[in-house]
C-alpha cells in the first residue's frame, strides 16, 4: 500500500470519527442545555467538511507526474492545509460569537450528565490526535498533520467546556455562563494552534529549507557511492509526501562524461533506495578542485 493510500485510509477514519462526535455533541448540547457543547459541536461539524477536503486533496496528490506537472501533484497538500486552517479560524470566530451572545443571555444550568459525555469525547479525541499525528510524521503529510491538530483543537474546546460546566454546576446560581466563558477561551486556543498548522505548510509551498537533519543524512550516504568524493550543494524541497533533492556531487576530474553520468545515476538510485521518502534526485557533477575540498 502506498503512502497516499495509507493517508487516505486515515482520513476516512477521521471523517467517521468527526461525524459521530459532532452528532453526539449536538444531541448532548441541546438536551443537556450546554452552550459550550453546542459550540464544540459547531467545530466538529466544520471538521467534517475540512476532512472531506483533506481526502480530496490526498486523492488528487496521488496522480502521477505528467507533461504539465513534471513534479507531480503533491503541492495540493499545503494548499488543502491552508483551507483547513481557514475552516479552523472560521470555527473559532463562530464559537467566540456564540459564546459572547450566550454570556449576555440568561439560561439554565447545564445537565450534570454532560460531563460524562465530555469526558468520553476528550479521551477519544486525544487518542485520534495521537494516532493521526503519528501517521502524518511517518508519511510526511502536511494535510494529515493539519487533520490531527483539528482533533487536538476539538479536544481543547471539549476540555474548556468540561471545566466551564463543572464550575457552573458546582458554583450554582449566578455561574450559568461559566461554560460560555470556557468556550470563548477555547476559541482563542484554536486560533493560536492555527499558526502551528499554517507555518509548516507555508514553508513547504515556498520551498523553505527546514530539513537540516535530512541534508546531513544525504551528505553522509552519498559518500557510500563509488566515485563520489563530496557533496558541494544539497537543496531539498518537499512536494506532497516526498522530498526532491538537487545535488552537486564532486567527482575526480579525470573521469569521462560517461563515467560521471554513471556515477550520477548510481547516486540517484542509491539515495532513493536507502531513503524511502525521497521522490527524485537531480544530480549535477562537479570536478574536484582544491577550493571544493
C-alpha positions as CSV (number, residue, x, y, z in Angstrom):
1,X,0.0,0.0,0.0
2,X,1.4,3.4,-1.0
3,X,1.8,6.3,1.4
4,X,-1.0,8.1,-0.2
5,X,-3.4,5.2,0.2
6,X,-2.4,4.9,3.9
7,X,-3.1,8.7,4.4
8,X,-6.5,8.3,2.6
9,X,-7.4,5.4,4.9
10,X,-6.5,7.5,7.9
11,X,-8.7,10.3,6.6
12,X,-11.7,8.0,6.3
13,X,-11.2,7.1,9.9
14,X,-11.1,10.8,10.8
15,X,-14.3,11.6,8.8
16,X,-16.2,8.8,10.6
17,X,-15.0,10.0,14.0
18,X,-15.9,13.6,13.3
19,X,-19.4,12.7,12.1
20,X,-20.2,10.5,15.2
21,X,-18.8,13.0,17.7
22,X,-20.5,16.0,16.0
23,X,-23.8,14.2,16.3
24,X,-23.1,13.3,19.9
25,X,-22.2,16.9,20.8
26,X,-25.3,18.4,19.1
27,X,-27.6,16.0,20.9
28,X,-25.8,16.4,24.3
29,X,-25.6,20.2,23.9
30,X,-29.3,20.6,23.0
31,X,-30.8,18.2,25.6
32,X,-28.1,18.9,28.2
33,X,-28.6,22.6,28.0
34,X,-24.9,23.3,27.4
35,X,-23.9,26.1,25.1
36,X,-20.3,25.1,25.4
37,X,-21.2,21.7,24.0
38,X,-23.1,23.3,21.2
39,X,-20.1,25.4,20.4
40,X,-18.0,22.3,20.4
41,X,-20.5,20.7,18.0
42,X,-20.1,23.6,15.6
43,X,-16.4,23.0,15.4
44,X,-16.8,19.2,14.9
45,X,-19.3,19.9,12.1
46,X,-16.7,22.1,10.4
47,X,-14.2,19.4,10.9
48,X,-16.3,17.0,8.8
49,X,-16.1,19.3,5.8
50,X,-12.4,20.0,6.2
51,X,-11.8,16.3,6.5
52,X,-13.5,15.8,3.1
53,X,-11.2,18.5,1.7
54,X,-8.2,16.7,3.0
55,X,-9.5,13.4,1.5
56,X,-10.0,15.1,-1.9
57,X,-6.5,16.7,-1.7
58,X,-4.8,13.3,-0.9
59,X,-6.6,11.6,-3.8
60,X,-5.6,14.4,-6.2
61,X,-2.0,14.2,-5.0
62,X,-1.8,10.5,-5.9
63,X,-1.9,11.4,-9.6
64,X,1.4,10.6,-11.4
65,X,3.6,13.3,-12.9
66,X,2.6,14.4,-16.4
67,X,3.9,16.9,-19.0
68,X,2.1,19.8,-17.3
69,X,3.0,18.7,-13.8
70,X,6.5,17.2,-14.1
71,X,7.0,17.2,-10.3
72,X,3.7,15.5,-9.7
73,X,0.6,16.9,-7.9
74,X,1.8,16.9,-4.3
75,X,1.6,20.7,-4.0
76,X,-2.1,20.3,-3.4
77,X,-1.3,19.2,0.2
78,X,-0.2,22.5,1.6
79,X,-3.0,24.3,-0.4
80,X,-5.5,22.0,1.3
81,X,-3.8,22.7,4.6
82,X,-4.4,26.4,4.1
83,X,-8.1,25.8,3.5
84,X,-8.3,23.6,6.7
85,X,-6.7,26.5,8.6
86,X,-9.4,28.8,7.3
87,X,-12.1,26.4,8.5
88,X,-10.4,26.4,11.9
89,X,-10.3,30.2,12.1
90,X,-13.9,30.4,11.0
91,X,-14.9,27.8,13.6
92,X,-13.1,29.8,16.3
93,X,-14.9,33.0,15.3
94,X,-18.3,31.3,15.2
95,X,-17.6,29.8,18.7
96,X,-16.5,33.2,20.0
97,X,-19.5,35.0,18.6
98,X,-22.0,32.4,20.0
99,X,-20.2,32.4,23.4
100,X,-20.5,36.2,23.7
101,X,-24.1,36.1,22.7
102,X,-24.9,33.4,25.2
103,X,-23.0,35.1,28.0
104,X,-25.4,38.0,27.6
105,X,-28.4,35.7,27.6
106,X,-29.7,34.2,30.9
107,X,-30.1,30.5,30.7
108,X,-30.4,27.4,32.8
109,X,-27.5,25.4,34.2
110,X,-26.2,22.5,32.1
111,X,-27.2,19.0,32.9
112,X,-24.7,17.1,35.1
113,X,-24.6,14.1,32.7
114,X,-23.0,16.3,30.0
115,X,-19.7,16.0,32.0
116,X,-19.7,12.2,31.3
117,X,-20.2,12.8,27.6
118,X,-17.4,15.4,27.5
119,X,-15.0,13.1,29.4
120,X,-15.5,10.4,26.9
121,X,-15.2,12.8,24.0
122,X,-11.9,14.3,25.4
123,X,-10.4,10.8,25.7
124,X,-11.4,9.7,22.3
125,X,-10.3,13.0,20.6
126,X,-6.8,12.8,22.2
127,X,-6.5,9.2,21.0
128,X,-7.4,10.3,17.5
129,X,-4.8,13.1,17.6
130,X,-2.0,10.8,18.7
131,X,-2.9,8.2,16.1
132,X,-3.1,10.7,13.2
133,X,-0.1,12.8,14.2
134,X,2.0,9.7,14.3
135,X,0.8,8.7,10.9
136,X,1.4,12.2,9.5
137,X,5.0,12.1,10.7
138,X,5.5,8.6,9.2
139,X,4.1,9.6,5.9
140,X,5.4,13.2,5.8
141,X,1.9,14.5,5.1
142,X,1.2,18.2,5.9
143,X,-2.5,17.9,5.4
144,X,-2.7,14.9,7.8
145,X,-0.8,16.9,10.4
146,X,-3.5,19.6,10.0
147,X,-6.2,17.0,10.3
148,X,-4.5,15.7,13.5
149,X,-4.4,19.2,15.0
150,X,-8.1,19.5,14.2
151,X,-8.7,16.7,16.6
152,X,-6.4,18.3,19.2
153,X,-8.2,21.6,18.9
154,X,-11.5,19.8,19.3
155,X,-10.2,18.1,22.4
156,X,-9.1,21.6,23.7
157,X,-12.7,23.0,23.3
158,X,-14.1,19.9,25.0
159,X,-11.7,20.4,27.9
160,X,-12.7,24.0,28.2
161,X,-16.4,23.0,28.1
162,X,-15.8,20.4,30.8
163,X,-14.2,23.0,33.1
164,X,-16.9,25.5,32.4
165,X,-19.7,23.1,33.0
166,X,-18.1,21.9,36.2
167,X,-17.8,25.5,37.5
168,X,-21.4,26.2,36.6
169,X,-22.7,23.0,38.3
170,X,-20.6,23.3,41.5
171,X,-20.9,27.1,41.9
172,X,-24.6,27.0,41.2
173,X,-26.9,30.1,40.5
174,X,-25.1,33.1,39.0
175,X,-22.5,30.9,37.3
176,X,-24.7,29.6,34.5
177,X,-22.5,31.3,31.8
178,X,-19.3,29.6,33.0
179,X,-19.4,27.1,30.1
180,X,-19.8,30.0,27.7
181,X,-16.7,31.7,29.0
182,X,-14.9,28.4,28.7
183,X,-16.0,28.2,25.0
184,X,-14.8,31.7,24.4
185,X,-11.4,30.8,25.9
186,X,-11.2,27.7,23.8
187,X,-11.8,29.8,20.6
188,X,-8.6,31.7,21.4
189,X,-6.6,28.5,21.9
190,X,-7.9,27.3,18.5
191,X,-6.6,30.5,16.8
192,X,-3.3,30.0,18.5
193,X,-3.0,26.4,17.2
194,X,-3.8,27.6,13.7
195,X,-0.4,29.2,13.4
196,X,1.3,25.9,14.2
197,X,-0.5,24.3,11.3
198,X,-0.2,27.1,8.9
199,X,3.6,27.8,9.3
200,X,4.9,24.4,8.0
201,X,2.5,24.4,5.1
202,X,3.7,27.9,4.1
203,X,7.3,26.9,4.3
204,X,6.6,23.9,2.1
205,X,4.9,25.8,-0.6
206,X,7.7,28.5,-0.5
207,X,10.4,25.8,-0.7
208,X,11.9,27.0,2.6
209,X,14.8,24.9,3.8
210,X,13.8,23.2,7.0
211,X,15.4,19.8,6.6
212,X,18.9,20.1,8.1
213,X,18.8,16.6,9.6
214,X,17.8,15.0,6.2
215,X,20.5,17.1,4.5
216,X,23.2,15.7,6.8
217,X,22.0,12.1,6.2
218,X,22.0,12.7,2.4
219,X,25.6,14.0,2.5
220,X,26.8,11.1,4.5
221,X,25.1,8.4,2.5
222,X,26.2,9.9,-0.8
223,X,29.8,9.1,0.1
224,X,28.9,5.4,0.1
225,X,28.5,5.7,-3.7
226,X,31.8,4.8,-5.6
227,X,33.3,7.9,-7.2
228,X,31.5,10.5,-5.1
229,X,34.1,12.5,-3.2
230,X,31.8,15.0,-1.6
231,X,28.5,16.8,-1.9
232,X,29.1,20.5,-2.6
233,X,25.5,21.7,-2.6
234,X,22.4,19.9,-1.3
235,X,19.0,21.6,-1.9
236,X,15.8,19.9,-0.6
237,X,12.2,20.7,-1.3
238,X,9.1,18.9,-0.1
239,X,6.4,18.1,-2.6
240,X,3.4,16.3,-1.1
241,X,4.8,13.4,1.0
242,X,8.1,13.1,-0.8
243,X,11.3,15.1,-0.9
244,X,13.0,16.2,-4.1
245,X,16.8,16.7,-4.0
246,X,19.1,18.8,-6.1
247,X,22.7,17.7,-5.5
248,X,26.1,18.9,-6.7
249,X,28.3,15.8,-6.5
250,X,32.1,16.2,-6.5
251,X,34.0,13.5,-8.5
252,X,37.6,13.0,-9.7
253,X,38.3,15.5,-12.5
254,X,39.8,12.8,-14.8
255,X,36.6,10.9,-15.3
256,X,35.0,10.8,-18.7
257,X,31.5,12.2,-19.3
258,X,30.1,8.7,-19.4
259,X,31.7,7.8,-16.1
260,X,30.4,10.9,-14.5
261,X,26.9,10.1,-15.9
262,X,27.1,6.6,-14.5
263,X,28.0,8.0,-11.0
264,X,25.1,10.4,-11.1
265,X,22.6,7.6,-11.8
266,X,24.2,5.4,-9.2
267,X,23.9,8.2,-6.6
268,X,20.3,8.8,-7.5
269,X,19.3,5.1,-7.4
270,X,21.1,4.6,-4.1
271,X,19.6,7.5,-2.3
272,X,16.0,6.6,-3.4
273,X,16.6,3.0,-2.3
274,X,18.1,4.0,1.1
275,X,15.7,6.8,2.0
276,X,12.1,5.9,1.4
277,X,10.7,9.5,1.4
278,X,12.9,10.6,-1.5
279,X,10.8,11.0,-4.6
280,X,13.5,12.1,-7.1
281,X,17.1,13.2,-7.2
282,X,18.7,15.6,-9.7
283,X,22.5,15.3,-9.7
284,X,25.0,17.8,-11.1
285,X,28.5,16.6,-11.5
286,X,31.3,18.9,-10.3
287,X,35.0,18.0,-11.0
288,X,37.2,18.0,-7.9
289,X,39.2,21.2,-7.3
290,X,41.2,22.3,-4.3
291,X,38.7,25.0,-3.4
292,X,35.9,22.4,-3.3
293,X,37.7,20.1,-0.9
